[in-house]
Amino acid sequence: MKKFHLSIVLVVLALVLAIVPAIFAQDDTLGASQGDYDLWTSANANMATIKTASYTFTATLEASGMGDSSGSLNVTGTGVLSTDQTNPELQLDVTGTSVQGDKTEPLNASLRIVDGVLYSNDGSGWTGRPLSDLMSQMGGMAGGAAGGDLSSLSGTKGMSDAMTALQGLKPSEFLKLTRTDESGQAHFSLNIDIAKLLASPSLAPVFGSVMGMFGGSSGASAPAMTTAQMQQAQAMIGGMFSTATISLDQYVDPASSMVARDVLAIKVPLDAMIGPGAAINVNFDISLSNYNEPISVEAPADAVMATPEATIAAQ
């Protein structure tokens, strides 16, 4: 049952991500003036032109009302990056704490990518591994998932129709964009009305397919759901998340039409699924600067390269 609950949460979050392309492909300005909407969309489009940048961020994750699974994660990070696909570079340093029950543990980790090598340090020293090995490992994991636990996803009857149905969504019905000015920056707030999103008739096939994946017996495909059953599934899931909130705040420099800061806040009450007081809250706040300026990432002088045996074991 817990696996089912987690899967539903992930599906809802995936739906939110799936509608992002539709936001920028539509003609409606989401309640903002045409000038404000144009500035916002152009600033987000300009992010694709970034070659290098510096960043700092804070991230918090809190899970409450879940018994032994309750806890929190609070981290801060800083670094630089280069998106050059032929020679990517990254510097990331993270500090923070994790809390599980009455146990609090410090978190300290660092990553470097330079000259085709990934260096990592969890506090016990630097270890290097060819970046190509990591990419192979990720490819193997993706291939294993496609041939294993997720194999039923692509074969679920109606799933392709369900995903096609997303094209019928009208973002202006559940999204609102507003602008205020702060310290010379344009502050855009994009608020998502989760209740209206989940009530959209276009999503009934999606929820029907999701419920169908968990409704069949092991090793067998679930029978196709009727339109009425899909609507019932949608109403049930919509009720579970009717009070959830998701907001994105973006701070744009009007002179350069570049995003300087993003703040994502997600609050998901889980009272109906787990019990009173159960909730997941996520906040991610990142500031970006020094766009397309030279960066320098150095390989740790004391790094020890992982042995081929260790690399194979990691895969």
Protein Blocks (a to p, Z undefined) as FASTA:
>chain_A
ZZmmmmmmmmmmmmmmmmmmmmmmpmbeghpafklmmmmmmmmmmmmmpmbdcddddddd
ddehkljmgccddddddddddfbfklccddddddddddehjaccddddddddeehiacdd
ehiapcdddfklmmmmmmmmmmmmmmmmmmmmmmpghklmmmmmmmmpcfklmgccdddd
eehiacddddddfklmmmpmklmmmmmmmmmmmmpcehiacddddfklmmmmmmmmmmmm
mmgccdddddddfklopafbdcddddddfklmnoghiacddddddddehehiacdddddf
kbccddfklmmmmZZ
